[in-house]
Each structure stands twice: as structure tokens, then as C-alpha cells.
Amino acid sequence: MTDLTEDLYVQYSTALARMDKPVCVQLVLAAVSGGSIGLEDLYQGVLAKALNELSESELGQPDAIWREHVRSEITRTVIECCYPAVVAAVNAREQGKPAEDRMVGAKKRVMIVLPSEEFHELGARMGADFFQLAGFETLFVGANTPTESILNGVGYFQPDYVDLHVVNYYNLFKAKDLLGQIRRQYPKVRLLASGGAFSGETGQLERFGPVCLVRSLADIEALLEKTS
């Protein structure tokens, strides 16, 4: 982590602890517009880190749940405020390519979903921006989506990849069932997994069949390198 990222983290975490939404937004927008931090460092080294560490520090306290919900909504607002920077970065990347490269083939498509009763979507929302930054055409479905609706969406969007994001360990059974149904109905779709629930015991992911774990922008960019 750079000194600038660490400084922003300290300021942002302090404001988030106070649940001061205006200051949180102002701090991040100033840093992003000024070019002092990239989106990957911002999302992982500031936003996710601050939210997770504050939640862990208050675990078990009477006010922990409502405070976490308020801070999650603040973080969601900050992420959405950063979306114009995502679009600008993607446009700059495309314009920097030679004209013949821009004309060759369509972008790979990825659909990011969460199973029913999985409500922790901020990590998936950040991941959607990472996929877009890497050059994917991205469709983020959102939290608590019924299985039938996800399957219908895959049929409509025709993605090359489906990324299933799970945070709550107790939703892994549903995740395994959903991945199996996608595999049966859409055998050509490549399956990805993200979220803390997949990062548990050694060998856990193998129980889900041929699924690739993605945890960072570098992991996502590697997918394109393998298929280019």
C-alpha cells in the first residue's frame, strides 16, 4: 500500500466510523479526480478494508448490525459515485488501442450473480467494475436473485462467463446447486466464483466442479489472456 493510499484509508476509515457520508464521498472523489489513487487500490485498500475492519472491531456489540448496514450503504454510494471514473478509464483504454484491434471480435461477456438469500453484494459490485476495467461487457444482477431468474438471465444475456459471488458460508449449498443447473442448461458458459465463502478450507472449491476463483483485477485480466 502506498503512502497516499494509507493516508486516504486513515481519513476515510475515520469518517466511515462516524458514519459521515458527505465526508466519505468528498474524500474519495477528491482522490480519484486528482489521480492520487487508482480504482483497484481504492476499492480493495480503502473501501473494503475500512468496512471489514470496522465491522470486525464491533462484532457482538448491540449496535453492530445497524452500524454495519449504514456503513455498507455509505460504501455503496461511494462506489456509484466512482462509476464515471470506470467509464472514463474504459474509454481511454479503448481509444488507446490501434483501430484494427478495436474492430477485431466482440468483448467477452460476464454476468455477475448472487444466489437467493445472499445479501452481501458490495464485493460483487466492486468486482463488476473490475470486470469492466479489464475489458469485459459486464452485467451485474445484484443480491438475492431467485435461481430461475438467474437461469433466465443467462439465456437472455448469453455470457461467456458467469461469476457467482457468495459471502455467507451457509449459502454454499445453494451455490453448488445453482452452478450445477447452469452447467447443465448452458454447458458452454465458463463458471467463476468470488466472495469470502469460497476462500475457506483447502480443497473446498474443488467440490464445485470446474470453477475458477477470481479475487482481484489481475485474476480477471488473466481470464482474457487465456482466451485471447
VEXDREN-2710 file (C-alpha; in Angstrom, 1 decimal):
% VEXDREN-2710
k/r/px/py/pz
1/MET/0.0/0.0/0.0
2/THR/1.4/3.4/-1.0
3/ASP/1.6/6.3/1.5
4/LEU/-1.1/8.1/-0.4
5/THR/-3.4/5.1/-0.2
6/GLU/-2.6/4.7/3.5
7/ASP/-3.4/8.4/4.2
8/LEU/-6.7/8.1/2.4
9/TYR/-7.5/4.9/4.2
10/VAL/-6.9/6.6/7.6
11/GLN/-9.1/9.6/6.8
12/TYR/-11.8/7.6/5.1
13/SER/-12.0/5.0/7.9
14/THR/-12.3/7.7/10.5
15/ALA/-15.1/9.3/8.6
16/LEU/-16.8/5.9/8.0
17/ALA/-16.6/5.1/11.7
18/ARG/-18.5/8.3/12.4
19/MET/-20.9/7.4/9.6
20/ASP/-20.2/10.7/8.0
21/LYS/-21.4/10.1/4.4
22/PRO/-20.7/13.6/2.9
23/VAL/-17.0/13.5/4.1
24/CYS/-16.6/9.9/2.9
25/VAL/-17.8/10.8/-0.6
26/GLN/-15.8/14.1/-0.7
27/LEU/-12.6/12.3/0.3
28/VAL/-12.9/9.6/-2.3
29/LEU/-14.0/11.9/-5.2
30/ALA/-11.1/14.3/-4.5
31/ALA/-8.6/11.4/-4.5
32/VAL/-10.0/9.8/-7.7
33/SER/-10.4/13.1/-9.6
34/GLY/-6.9/14.2/-8.5
35/GLY/-5.4/11.0/-9.8
36/SER/-3.8/10.2/-6.4
37/ILE/-5.3/6.7/-6.3
38/GLY/-6.4/4.0/-8.8
39/LEU/-9.7/2.3/-8.6
40/GLU/-8.2/-1.1/-7.7
41/ASP/-6.3/0.4/-4.7
42/LEU/-9.3/2.4/-3.7
43/TYR/-11.7/-0.5/-3.7
44/GLN/-9.5/-3.1/-2.1
45/GLY/-7.1/-1.0/0.0
46/VAL/-9.6/1.7/1.3
47/LEU/-13.3/0.9/0.9
48/ALA/-13.4/-2.9/1.5
49/LYS/-10.6/-2.7/4.1
50/ALA/-12.3/0.1/6.1
51/LEU/-15.7/-1.6/6.1
52/ASN/-14.4/-5.0/7.0
53/GLU/-12.2/-3.8/9.8
54/LEU/-14.8/-1.6/11.4
55/SER/-17.3/-4.5/11.2
56/GLU/-14.9/-6.9/12.8
57/SER/-14.0/-4.5/15.6
58/GLU/-17.6/-4.1/16.6
59/LEU/-18.6/-7.7/16.3
60/GLY/-21.0/-8.8/19.0
61/GLN/-21.8/-5.3/20.2
62/PRO/-25.5/-4.4/20.4
63/ASP/-25.3/-1.7/17.7
64/ALA/-23.1/-3.7/15.4
65/ILE/-25.7/-4.7/12.8
66/TRP/-27.4/-1.4/12.2
67/ARG/-24.0/0.4/12.1
68/GLU/-22.7/-2.1/9.5
69/HIS/-25.8/-1.5/7.4
70/VAL/-25.4/2.2/7.5
71/ARG/-21.7/1.9/6.6
72/SER/-22.5/-0.5/3.8
73/GLU/-24.9/2.0/2.3
74/ILE/-22.3/4.7/2.5
75/THR/-19.8/2.5/0.7
76/ARG/-22.4/1.7/-2.0
77/THR/-22.9/5.4/-2.6
78/VAL/-19.1/6.0/-2.8
79/ILE/-18.8/3.1/-5.4
80/GLU/-21.6/4.5/-7.5
81/CYS/-20.0/8.0/-7.4
82/CYS/-16.8/6.4/-8.8
83/TYR/-18.6/4.8/-11.8
84/PRO/-17.9/7.8/-14.2
85/ALA/-14.2/7.1/-13.5
86/VAL/-14.7/3.5/-14.5
87/VAL/-16.3/4.5/-17.8
88/ALA/-13.6/7.1/-18.5
89/ALA/-10.9/4.5/-17.9
90/VAL/-12.5/2.0/-20.2
91/ASN/-13.0/4.6/-22.9
92/ALA/-9.3/5.7/-22.6
93/ARG/-8.2/2.1/-22.8
94/GLU/-10.3/1.5/-26.0
95/GLN/-9.1/4.7/-27.6
96/GLY/-5.5/3.8/-26.9
97/LYS/-5.8/0.6/-29.0
98/PRO/-4.9/0.5/-32.7
99/ALA/-8.0/0.8/-34.9
100/GLU/-7.6/-2.7/-36.2
101/ASP/-7.6/-4.1/-32.6
102/ARG/-10.8/-2.3/-31.7
103/MET/-12.5/-3.9/-34.7
104/VAL/-11.5/-7.5/-34.0
105/GLY/-14.2/-9.5/-32.3
106/ALA/-16.7/-8.5/-29.6
107/LYS/-15.9/-8.2/-25.9
108/LYS/-16.2/-11.2/-23.7
109/ARG/-19.4/-11.1/-21.7
110/VAL/-19.6/-11.8/-17.9
111/MET/-22.7/-12.0/-15.8
112/ILE/-22.3/-11.4/-12.0
113/VAL/-24.9/-13.0/-9.8
114/LEU/-25.6/-13.8/-6.2
115/PRO/-27.9/-16.8/-5.1
116/SER/-31.1/-16.3/-3.3
117/GLU/-30.8/-15.2/0.3
118/GLU/-27.2/-13.8/-0.3
119/PHE/-27.5/-10.2/0.5
120/HIS/-23.8/-9.2/0.8
121/GLU/-23.3/-7.6/-2.7
122/LEU/-20.7/-4.9/-2.2
123/GLY/-17.8/-7.2/-3.1
124/ALA/-19.7/-8.3/-6.3
125/ARG/-20.4/-4.7/-7.1
126/MET/-16.8/-3.8/-6.9
127/GLY/-16.0/-6.9/-8.9
128/ALA/-18.4/-5.7/-11.7
129/ASP/-16.3/-2.6/-12.1
130/PHE/-13.1/-4.7/-12.2
131/PHE/-14.5/-6.8/-15.0
132/GLN/-15.5/-3.7/-16.9
133/LEU/-12.0/-2.2/-16.4
134/ALA/-10.4/-5.4/-17.7
135/GLY/-12.4/-5.1/-20.9
136/PHE/-15.5/-7.3/-20.3
137/GLU/-19.0/-6.5/-21.3
138/THR/-20.5/-6.7/-17.8
139/LEU/-24.0/-7.4/-16.4
140/PHE/-24.3/-7.1/-12.6
141/VAL/-27.6/-8.7/-11.5
142/GLY/-27.4/-8.0/-7.7
143/ALA/-28.3/-9.6/-4.5
144/ASN/-30.8/-12.3/-3.5
145/THR/-31.8/-13.4/-7.0
146/PRO/-34.0/-16.4/-7.4
147/THR/-32.4/-19.4/-9.2
148/GLU/-35.0/-19.5/-12.0
149/SER/-34.4/-15.8/-12.7
150/ILE/-30.7/-16.3/-12.9
151/LEU/-31.1/-19.1/-15.4
152/ASN/-33.4/-17.0/-17.5
153/GLY/-30.9/-14.1/-17.4
154/VAL/-28.1/-16.4/-18.6
155/GLY/-30.3/-17.4/-21.5
156/TYR/-31.1/-13.8/-22.4
157/PHE/-27.6/-12.3/-21.9
158/GLN/-25.6/-15.2/-23.4
159/PRO/-22.5/-14.6/-21.3
160/ASP/-19.1/-16.2/-21.9
161/TYR/-18.7/-16.3/-18.1
162/VAL/-21.0/-16.4/-15.0
163/ASP/-19.4/-15.2/-11.8
164/LEU/-21.2/-16.5/-8.7
165/HIS/-20.5/-14.3/-5.6
166/VAL/-21.1/-15.8/-2.2
167/VAL/-20.1/-14.3/1.2
168/ASN/-22.3/-16.2/3.6
169/TYR/-20.8/-19.7/4.1
170/TYR/-24.3/-21.1/4.7
171/ASN/-25.2/-20.3/1.1
172/LEU/-22.6/-22.6/-0.4
173/PHE/-25.1/-25.4/-0.7
174/LYS/-27.3/-23.1/-2.9
175/ALA/-24.3/-22.0/-4.8
176/LYS/-23.3/-25.6/-5.6
177/ASP/-26.9/-26.4/-6.8
178/LEU/-27.0/-23.2/-8.9
179/LEU/-23.7/-23.9/-10.6
180/GLY/-24.8/-27.4/-11.4
181/GLN/-28.0/-26.1/-13.0
182/ILE/-26.1/-23.5/-15.1
183/ARG/-23.7/-26.2/-16.1
184/ARG/-26.5/-28.5/-17.3
185/GLN/-28.5/-25.8/-19.1
186/TYR/-25.6/-23.8/-20.6
187/PRO/-22.6/-26.1/-20.9
188/LYS/-20.6/-23.6/-22.9
189/VAL/-20.7/-21.0/-20.2
190/ARG/-17.5/-20.8/-18.1
191/LEU/-18.1/-20.7/-14.4
192/LEU/-16.3/-18.4/-11.9
193/ALA/-16.6/-18.0/-8.2
194/SER/-15.9/-15.0/-5.9
195/GLY/-16.6/-13.9/-2.4
196/GLY/-15.3/-14.9/1.0
197/ALA/-17.3/-18.1/1.3
198/PHE/-15.1/-19.7/-1.4
199/SER/-11.9/-18.9/0.4
200/GLY/-12.3/-21.3/3.3
201/GLU/-10.8/-24.7/3.9
202/THR/-8.3/-26.1/1.4
203/GLY/-9.9/-28.0/-1.4
204/GLN/-13.3/-26.5/-0.8
205/LEU/-13.6/-25.1/-4.3
206/GLU/-12.9/-28.5/-5.9
207/ARG/-16.3/-29.7/-4.7
208/PHE/-18.0/-27.3/-7.1
209/GLY/-16.5/-28.8/-10.2
210/PRO/-14.6/-26.9/-12.9
211/VAL/-14.9/-23.4/-11.4
212/CYS/-12.2/-20.6/-11.5
213/LEU/-11.8/-18.5/-8.4
214/VAL/-11.4/-14.7/-9.0
215/ARG/-10.2/-12.4/-6.2
216/SER/-8.6/-9.4/-7.9
217/LEU/-8.3/-7.4/-11.1
218/ALA/-5.2/-9.4/-12.0
219/ASP/-7.2/-12.7/-11.8
220/ILE/-9.9/-11.2/-14.1
221/GLU/-7.3/-9.9/-16.6
222/ALA/-5.7/-13.4/-16.7
223/LEU/-9.0/-14.8/-17.9
224/LEU/-8.8/-12.7/-21.1
225/GLU/-5.2/-13.6/-21.6
226/LYS/-6.1/-17.3/-21.5
227/THR/-8.9/-16.8/-24.1
228/SER/-7.2/-14.3/-26.4
END
